[in-house]
Amino acid sequence: MGAIQRSFISSLDSGTKHEVLIRGWVFRLRVLAKTTFIIIKDCTGLVQCVGATHDLHDVHLHLDDAIEVNGSVRQESRAPGGIELDIKAIVTLNRCSHKLPFHSSSDIAEVGSDILLEYRPLTLRNDHIGNVFKTQAAILRYYREFLTANHFTEIVSSKIVSGGTEGGTNLFALKYFERVAYLAQSPQFYKEHGVAGFERVYETGHVYRAEPHATSRHLTEYYSLDLEMGFIDGPEDIIQLERELLTYIFDQMNRHCSHLLARHRKVPLPSMMNVPVWTFDECLERLRERAGRATLVDDLDPDAERRLCRMAYEEEGVPAVFVLGFPLSARPFYTHPRTETTAAGFDLLFAGLEITTGGQRLHHREDLERALLSRGISPNSFESHLRMFELGMPPHGGLAIGLERLTAQILGLANIREATLYPRDRYRLTP
Amino acid sequence: MGAIQRSFISSLDSGTKHEVLIRGWVFRLRVLAKTTFIIIKDCTGLVQCVGATHDLHDVHLHLDDAIEVNGSVRQESRAPGGIELDIKAIVTLNRCSHKLPFHSSSDIAEVGSDILLEYRPLTLRNDHIGNVFKTQAAILRYYREFLTANHFTEIVSSKIVSGGTEGGTNLFALKYFERVAYLAQSPQFYKEHGVAGFERVYETGHVYRAEPHATSRHLTEYYSLDLEMGFIDGPEDIIQLERELLTYIFDQMNRHCSHLLARHRKVPLPSMMNVPVWTFDECLERLRERAGRATLVDDLDPDAERRLCRMAYEEEGVPAVFVLGFPLSARPFYTHPRTETTAAGFDLLFAGLEITTGGQRLHHREDLERALLSRGISPNSFESHLRMFELGMPPHGGLAIGLERLTAQILGLANIREATLYPRDRYRLTP
């Protein structure tokens, strides 16, 4: 059979007159007395193949076997795609075990998360979960597309570092030859340096937090969509960029990925151009007055995030809100102030969950030194970083979006582990 | 000045009649008795600004200061881009130190590598090095573009793992709460699992090797362009895909990035469609007969790689060769055999350096067990991986391209550190 080149299923049409060779997995199988129907799945789609049961007896087909089929295309108006394949010959390339808890065509909505992880490849072949990760790949694609078109340069920064950027806690330590090194919590310093070089930079990569709490919204390793931009007037510039960025991503996904989204959400993704900006104080007041929540002080909690998104949806028609002006003391030392006590930093809450932290950063060396000293940290320990602020560092800021969180909120998943191929937390290091 | 929105330099043209506000760095500065000429650089380009020296006296401009300029566009046929800006006002946003070893417009070809790393942001603002990393960003872009168009799905796999994929050496150990974990040497297993799910997958991400030798071609952390594909006939399918992939990347770069390449190479990037495939034995014979190299046994060395690329250039007009069929014993356990003693694996040598390792992998569980046992490894320790081969794993293979190496060979850089923003080796953990 090797003489014919393999065709992708999506390339077949009723105009294909010659014999074809396709390869893929047995997605569905219906064996009647006289006729056998096999739906084959490859990376481009599905096609129904039809053969005489008698002729196929020796092949012993099972669901999810990897096979190749030699056959001819026939027009069939009732079939999806308008064609079927008449089988000439089938070869099994590799058999699937008969003892699996589910198959690629099974309804796996109710299968437990441990089983799903244990059989990760098979879950990907199943659209219910495969679509989650194809959605994630689409987010990455459109994220990069938008930024490239808007003069951002992609950078690749090191994840093995000599110290933390966000303070000393939650760092994973590493034996680095004769020394100790750490896994980067964030590319924060590197992307600020990138601004001093290229003005606008972005990075997509892993970040690491030795997070002792294995909640539904925390992982020890997650994928961060980072960007940083120079010559801004204030945090509003970054907020506006994120509005445009997410609107672009969502719009492209509505256009090109509606089949992926459809399994998990009923309505198209919204425009994010009208996401409101509420100050942190305004949020506290809303939560106090309209939800009786009076105990929040310097941060929001999951309940508050859900309520604020609901209010935004009711008022603006979009389940998202930028919260601007958190207490300065609760943000990292490099945060630019908005007022004496509040930060020019923001979070974006989307569909009930914080998916972005961003803000303007300090850009004068003296201000950074003062901020460090006020937190009892010696500027000496940040000398090599501080020196980068003597190279003509412009006013700048940026943001980081958690890819798993964004994926989960787009698809309405309850736990970010469902949007992580191989989740890592305190208790999970495999598969 | 805040009332006018900032314009990117590339958006200015002689039709811009109204007052504009631009922001960027002082790239060149020429102060004459009556007139001052400032070339400003932002993330989109350069423009010359002209003002009366007397009016600008109080601004105290220096090279690489971050400034904003208010002015009006004037047609000037002698200027690049056909326009100049008449300065109305200048504000300094942040000053650059006066004590720097070079500037963004300096000739830095001869500056030492330690100084360049220490001032990394300023080197990026300098085209000599900035173009290297813009070239790298372009490689990433076109790599992903080609694969997305060819039915590959991007995956994000974990870099914190419980064991190695390539054998136990060269692993970085990590304190993971109460356990020991390791940094992934390769996404090999995960991308094979990805094939069982999506048929065609790719990943761009860091890999880690506790490489004790700090040579010009080794780093402890590098960026790997990985792909893996199912339903192949043999390693030739992967070789052909890489020919097409690199030809696409090079072609796009010739079209859109010739200004980036021009500083480092005189001729456009070649088509890779005719890169020959030579067996390992044939390579040894060529090296013996034509270069007097008779001591090579189971691998090539840097001298051999350079000589083979030269031979390929003389014979085929392209300085690259796929070397197929290394001794099986020198490749990892999951390698598919080509003959009893040789591997269905290949390296791609390009411009004198190995930039890719690839090949077909075993896809039957029994074969993997046998391969492990023949190396004295118990299959039990790979049980969770081996089980993935019971899910209908198709015949498959893939490759990994070192991004830093590819960048270096495209631009003719002598050391891959020059193509690494923040290189890591045994002796270097900062910046």
Interface residues (C-beta under 8 A of the other chain):
Chain A: G2 R6 F8 R23 G24 W25 V26 D42 C43 T44 D64 D65 A66 E68 L93 N94 R95 C96 S97 L100 E118 Y119 R120 P121 L122 T123 L124 R125 G130 F133 K134 Q136 A137 L140 R141 R144 T148 H151 F152 T153 E154 I155 V156 S157 S158 K159 I160 V161 S162 F172 A173 L174 K175 Y176 F177 R179 A181 L183 Y190 H193 G194 V195 A196 G197 F198 E199 R200 G205 H206 Y208 A210 P212 T220 E221 Y223 G230 F231 D233 H363 H364 S384 M388 F389 E390 L391 G392 M393 P394 P395 L403 L421 Y422 P423 R424 R426 L429 T430 P431
Chain B: G2 R6 F8 R23 G24 W25 V26 D42 C43 T44 D64 D65 A66 E68 L93 N94 R95 C96 S97 L100 E118 Y119 R120 P121 L122 T123 L124 R125 G130 F133 K134 Q136 A137 L140 R141 R144 T148 H151 F152 T153 E154 I155 V156 S157 S158 K159 I160 V161 S162 F172 A173 L174 K175 Y176 F177 R179 A181 L183 Y190 H193 G194 V195 A196 G197 F198 E199 R200 G205 H206 Y208 A210 P212 T220 E221 Y223 G230 F231 D233 H363 H364 S384 M388 F389 E390 L391 G392 M393 P394 P395 L403 L421 Y422 P423 R424 R426 L429 T430 P431
